[in-house]
Amino acid sequence: MLSLPEPVRVRLIPHTLGYSSADLPPVISPPPGEVRLLVAPANYAGQGYEWARAAERLPGVGAANLVVARGTDWGFRADHRVVENVAVDSAWWYRRHATSVLTGFTHVLVESERPLLGGYCAGDVRREADALRTAGIAVGYVSHGSDLRLPSRHADRERWSPFRDQDWPLLPVLEETARANAAFLAEQDATVFVSTPELVLDYPGAVWLPVVIDGARWANPTPALLRATPVVVHAPTNPIIKGTELIEPTTTRLSDEGVIDYRRIEGVAASDMPTIVATSDVVLEQFRLGIYSATAIEAMAGGRLVVGYLSEQVREHVRLVTGLEIPIVQASVDTLESVLRDVVARPEQYRALAEQGPRFVAAVHDGALSAAVLEPFLRSADRRRKAPGSLDEHRTARRRGRTA
């Protein structure tokens, strides 16, 4: 039975493949438009989906995103999903997927230096880049963070850097991965975007592509800090990176004293987070990397007071690009207690800062700025096909790029 075609085996003996027919999604249909963009395959924090929507604000641009799912994706929105073992192992699926991409899209934005054609090029991102370009597709890259952030460089400049912990088992892997990815990007000589401003230190030629959120999902008419005991939440997707273990002695003690009502949020679906944020007063962001993430942006959109540690480089970069100050209260591991006590003592002053959040998000993170950042890449007309590619174009790409 192992010699049967894959579509037959997946119905009769799926246990031999590791996936079932229910795991085989439809192949992507390219969107309409003279410019047709695919953003794939990571979709961290739903950003692939949001950047695709931002791109569609531009005249003549159609966009779609694909997530190749690894484990739990927490229900972030996506246009298309495929589980990783199908993307890698199902020749029936990835050949059709590659045909659709190579003949139907004009531009791709590759997330985190990961392959977006599944097993078509055996996961080799260099061969995949060659196949995409041979098909006439303009290729750009976007880094989400740990794929490009060099731990040794970060440890040198940040006192609370998580990469100063030499006992962290992942440290050598992260260092090697970041160096390899930076070298790969340099080889490609392509447009490189980064989702957080500090990553321009790791790849100086990169362009900041702001994180995008749907502000309407987070809008909250109730002001923050009306309670005598503010609700303070912290939602660490990665406690080591966020500095959770460094701040919780402080937050737990203050909560035990009745100064704040501290709540740690974990394992919650993305769809439940707007309600959690809406019922809080203060959101603690992160205290080790010096950046602000989607969590902080969502909280600002909801008019919550965000407290965290931002490097001056991040604040200055945002200031230079947008002309705006980031309305996040500065606090370090050392100063968090005094900051929170001050928030409780002077709620009116901090409420005024929280009320700046929705305006900042609307100006920087609603998708309009991200669309403007993407536009030069998407208007690269010299490498753009006017219509979906021909079979001859695709066959050339297959000869150069296919392994299965």
C-alpha positions as a printed Julia matrix, in Angstrom:
404×3 Matrix{Float64}:
   0.0    0.0     0.0
   2.97   2.31    0.48
   3.31   2.49   -3.31
  -0.15   4.01   -3.68
  -0.46   7.69   -4.62
  -0.34  10.03   -1.66
  -4.02  11.14   -1.91
  -5.03   7.47   -1.61
  -2.63   6.71    1.24
  -3.72   9.76    3.2
  -7.29   8.43    3.13
  -6.54   4.75    3.77
  -3.4    4.67    5.93
  -2.83   8.19    7.29
  -0.83   6.81   10.25
   2.03   6.04    7.85
   2.23   9.71    6.86
   1.74  11.53   10.14
  -1.17  13.59    8.83
  -4.7   13.0     7.55
  -6.72  14.31    4.65
  -8.2   16.9     7.02
  -4.71  18.39    7.4
  -4.36  19.04    3.64
  -5.6   22.6     3.04
  -6.62  24.03   -0.32
  -3.81  25.55   -2.31
  -3.54  29.33   -2.14
  -5.3   31.24   -4.88
  -3.4   34.44   -5.72
  -5.41  37.57   -4.94
  -6.46  39.97   -7.69
  -4.28  42.94   -8.42
  -1.37  44.01  -10.58
   0.84  43.5    -7.55
   0.21  40.23   -5.7
   2.06  39.83   -2.4
   2.47  36.7    -0.29
   3.62  37.11    3.33
   4.78  33.82    4.87
   5.42  31.54    6.73
   5.68  32.65   10.4
   2.78  34.99   11.21
   4.14  35.61   14.69
   1.58  37.56   16.74
  -0.58  37.56   13.61
   1.73  40.04   11.9
   1.92  38.28    8.55
  -1.85  38.69    8.27
  -1.75  42.32    9.41
   1.06  43.3     7.05
  -0.86  41.72    4.18
  -3.88  43.84    5.09
  -1.66  46.92    5.3
  -0.25  46.25    1.83
  -3.78  46.02    0.42
  -4.32  49.66    1.31
  -2.11  50.51   -1.65
  -3.83  50.88   -5.05
  -3.51  47.81   -7.27
  -2.1   45.59   -4.51
  -3.61  42.27   -3.49
  -2.06  40.33   -0.63
  -2.37  37.07    1.24
  -0.57  35.49    4.15
   0.26  31.88    4.91
   1.31  30.43    8.24
   3.19  27.15    8.36
   2.08  26.24   11.85
   4.51  24.9    14.43
   2.61  23.74   17.5
   0.17  26.23   19.04
  -0.43  29.47   17.16
  -2.9   30.84   19.76
  -5.56  31.5    17.15
  -4.0   34.5    15.45
  -5.79  35.43   12.25
  -4.36  34.09    8.98
  -5.55  33.86    5.39
  -4.12  30.37    4.93
  -2.78  27.73    7.32
  -0.9   24.49    6.86
   0.7   22.35    9.55
   4.44  22.03    9.2
   4.64  18.28    8.58
   2.22  18.63    5.66
   4.19  21.56    4.24
   7.44  19.62    4.49
   6.4   16.03    3.79
   3.37  16.13    1.5
   4.76  16.27   -2.03
   1.18  16.26   -3.3
   0.5   19.49   -1.39
   3.8   21.37   -1.67
   4.16  20.86   -5.42
   0.73  22.41   -5.99
   1.48  25.12   -3.47
   4.76  25.98   -5.19
   3.04  26.08   -8.58
   0.48  28.55   -7.25
   3.13  30.78   -5.65
   5.61  30.7    -8.52
   3.02  31.41  -11.2
   0.58  33.61   -9.32
   2.44  36.08   -7.1
   4.64  39.03   -8.04
   6.2   39.65   -4.61
   6.92  37.59   -1.51
   7.86  38.76    1.96
   9.7   35.92    3.67
   9.38  35.95    7.45
  12.24  34.99    9.75
  14.38  33.46    6.99
  12.13  30.38    6.96
  11.16  28.47    3.79
   7.7   29.32    2.48
   7.49  26.68   -0.26
   7.46  23.76    2.18
   9.43  20.77    0.95
   9.64  22.04   -2.62
  13.3   23.01   -2.22
  13.9   20.63    0.69
  13.79  23.55    3.11
  16.85  25.2     1.54
  16.17  28.93    1.72
  18.92  29.76   -0.77
  17.56  27.43   -3.45
  14.09  28.71   -2.68
  15.2   32.31   -3.2
  16.71  31.29   -6.54
  13.47  29.56   -7.56
  11.39  32.59   -6.63
  13.62  35.02   -8.51
  13.82  32.73  -11.54
  10.03  32.86  -11.61
  10.25  36.66  -11.77
   9.16  37.27   -8.19
  10.55  40.16   -6.13
  11.77  38.75   -2.82
  11.94  40.68    0.43
  12.61  39.55    3.99
  11.23  40.56    7.36
  12.76  39.66   10.7
  10.59  39.3    13.78
  13.35  39.34   16.4
  15.24  36.31   17.66
  15.98  35.16   14.11
  18.26  38.22   13.65
  18.96  39.64   17.12
  22.59  38.8    17.97
  22.76  37.77   21.65
  26.4   38.76   22.15
  25.79  42.26   20.78
  22.65  42.7    22.87
  24.42  41.5    26.02
  27.14  44.08   25.49
  24.74  47.01   25.41
  21.93  46.06   27.81
  22.43  45.5    31.54
  19.37  43.27   31.93
  19.82  41.41   28.65
  18.63  37.79   28.89
  21.67  36.87   26.83
  24.0   37.57   29.75
  22.85  34.3    31.29
  25.57  31.96   30.08
  23.71  28.97   31.54
  20.77  29.43   29.18
  20.84  26.31   26.96
  19.4   28.16   23.95
  22.06  30.85   23.96
  24.55  29.16   21.58
  21.72  28.22   19.22
  20.36  31.76   19.14
  23.82  33.19   18.51
  24.54  30.78   15.67
  21.1   31.29   14.12
  21.34  35.08   14.17
  24.81  35.07   12.62
  23.76  32.6     9.92
  20.62  34.56    9.08
  22.48  37.86    8.85
  25.0   36.26    6.51
  22.18  34.83    4.39
  20.45  38.21    4.12
  23.71  39.87    3.11
  24.14  37.29    0.34
  20.65  37.95   -1.0
  21.13  41.71   -1.44
  17.38  42.08   -0.95
  15.11  44.5     0.86
  15.12  43.63    4.56
  12.5   44.8     7.03
  12.53  44.42   10.81
   9.54  44.49   13.13
  11.27  46.29   16.01
  13.57  49.32   15.73
  16.48  47.86   17.71
  17.05  45.22   15.03
  18.57  47.85   12.77
  21.61  47.54   15.05
  21.89  43.88   14.02
  21.29  44.56   10.33
  22.11  48.21    9.57
  20.56  48.19    6.11
  17.17  47.09    7.4
  14.01  49.21    7.4
  11.65  49.3    10.37
   8.25  47.84    9.41
   5.92  48.75   12.28
   3.81  46.06   13.9
   0.15  46.45   12.92
  -2.91  45.89   15.08
  -6.64  46.34   14.62
  -7.17  49.17   17.07
 -10.95  48.77   17.0
 -10.64  45.35   18.65
  -8.9   46.93   21.64
 -10.8   50.21   21.94
 -12.13  50.78   25.45
 -14.27  53.75   26.53
 -13.5   53.19   30.23
 -10.44  55.13   31.4
  -7.65  53.37   33.25
  -6.72  53.88   36.89
 -10.14  54.65   38.32
  -9.78  51.97   41.02
  -8.02  52.5    44.33
  -6.16  49.24   43.74
  -5.17  49.05   40.07
  -5.25  45.74   38.23
  -1.76  45.11   36.86
  -1.34  42.37   34.25
   1.7   40.76   32.69
   1.34  38.36   29.74
   4.75  36.8    29.09
   4.82  34.79   25.88
   8.42  34.01   26.82
   9.13  34.65   30.52
  12.91  34.59   30.08
  12.84  37.23   27.36
  10.2   39.35   29.1
  12.05  39.34   32.44
   9.16  37.79   34.34
  11.33  36.14   36.97
  13.07  39.46   37.62
   9.94  41.53   38.2
   7.63  39.07   39.96
   9.28  39.36   43.38
   8.27  43.03   43.21
   4.81  42.59   41.72
   3.95  39.72   44.05
   5.04  41.66   47.13
   3.08  44.75   46.09
   0.04  42.59   45.39
   0.33  40.91   48.79
   0.49  44.37   50.39
  -2.68  45.41   48.56
  -0.92  48.15   46.61
  -1.82  46.52   43.29
  -3.84  43.52   42.1
  -1.24  41.61   40.08
  -2.3   38.98   37.52
   0.01  36.89   35.36
  -1.65  35.85   32.09
  -0.51  32.74   30.24
  -1.94  30.16   27.85
  -4.74  32.45   26.7
  -6.1   32.48   23.16
  -5.56  35.68   21.18
  -9.32  36.16   20.95
  -9.58  36.42   24.75
  -6.88  39.03   25.22
  -8.96  42.15   24.41
 -11.26  41.37   27.34
  -8.34  40.74   29.68
  -6.65  43.99   28.7
  -9.92  45.93   28.98
 -10.38  44.82   32.59
  -6.87  45.92   33.56
  -5.38  49.29   34.44
  -1.68  48.69   33.89
   0.07  46.32   31.49
   3.66  45.37   32.24
   5.51  44.89   28.95
   9.08  43.58   29.06
  12.15  44.5    31.05
  15.11  42.91   29.28
  15.19  43.56   25.54
  14.55  47.3    25.48
  11.72  47.07   22.94
   7.93  47.24   22.88
   5.9   44.42   21.36
   2.4   43.8    20.04
   1.21  43.31   23.62
   2.19  46.87   24.51
   0.64  48.26   21.33
  -2.64  46.48   21.98
  -2.7   47.78   25.55
  -2.01  51.33   24.38
  -4.83  51.02   21.84
  -7.13  50.17   24.74
  -6.05  53.2    26.73
  -4.22  51.15   29.34
  -1.07  52.4    31.03
   1.92  50.46   29.73
   5.04  50.15   31.87
   8.27  48.64   30.61
  11.9   49.13   29.75
  12.66  50.74   26.39
  16.16  51.53   25.22
  16.87  55.12   24.25
  17.8   53.86   20.76
  14.26  52.5    20.29
  12.64  55.69   21.56
  14.88  57.83   19.36
  14.29  55.72   16.24
  10.52  55.98   16.62
  10.87  59.71   17.32
  12.92  60.24   14.15
  10.59  58.22   11.92
   7.25  59.41   13.3
   7.92  62.62   15.22
   6.11  61.08   18.2
   7.07  60.01   21.69
   6.16  56.47   22.74
   3.64  56.81   25.62
   5.13  54.0    27.71
   6.24  54.6    31.28
   9.93  53.85   31.62
  10.85  51.35   34.34
  13.7   48.95   34.93
  13.89  45.94   37.19
  15.43  48.23   39.8
  12.85  51.01   39.54
   9.62  49.07   38.94
   8.49  49.21   42.56
   8.9   52.96   42.86
   7.19  53.48   39.5
   4.17  51.37   40.45
   3.87  53.09   43.82
   3.96  56.43   42.02
   1.23  55.29   39.63
  -0.97  54.44   42.61
  -0.16  57.76   44.28
  -0.75  59.92   41.17
  -3.37  58.17   39.02
  -4.56  61.34   37.26
  -1.15  62.13   35.81
  -0.63  58.59   34.58
  -4.18  58.36   33.25
  -3.4   61.3    31.01
  -0.41  59.41   29.62
  -2.52  56.28   29.06
  -5.0   58.38   27.1
  -2.26  59.2    24.6
  -1.97  55.51   23.71
  -4.85  55.22   21.22
  -3.64  58.28   19.3
  -0.09  56.93   19.12
  -1.3   53.54   17.89
  -3.55  55.15   15.28
  -0.61  57.16   13.96
   2.05  54.46   14.0
   0.52  50.99   14.2
  -2.83  51.01   12.36
  -1.29  49.85    9.07
  -1.03  53.14    7.18
   2.61  53.73    8.09
   3.45  50.08    7.42
   1.84  50.34    3.98
   3.98  53.38    3.23
   7.09  51.49    4.34
   6.21  48.53    2.11
   5.34  50.61   -0.95
   8.85  51.08   -2.42
   9.38  47.31   -2.33
   5.96  46.61   -3.83
   6.48  49.17   -6.6
   9.63  47.43   -7.83
   8.07  47.33  -11.31
  11.15  46.12  -13.15
  10.76  42.72  -11.48
   6.99  42.57  -11.62
   4.85  40.38  -13.86
   1.68  41.99  -15.21
  -0.28  38.72  -15.03
   0.16  35.28  -13.46
   3.19  33.58  -14.93
   3.18  31.15  -17.8
   3.83  27.43  -17.55
   7.16  27.98  -19.31
   8.24  30.37  -16.56
   7.15  27.9   -13.94
   8.91  24.96  -15.58
  12.15  26.91  -15.59
  11.74  27.58  -11.88
  10.94  23.91  -11.22
  14.08  22.74  -13.0
  16.22  25.07  -10.9
  14.4   24.79   -7.59
  12.54  21.52   -7.16
  13.92  18.53   -5.3
  10.89  16.23   -5.11
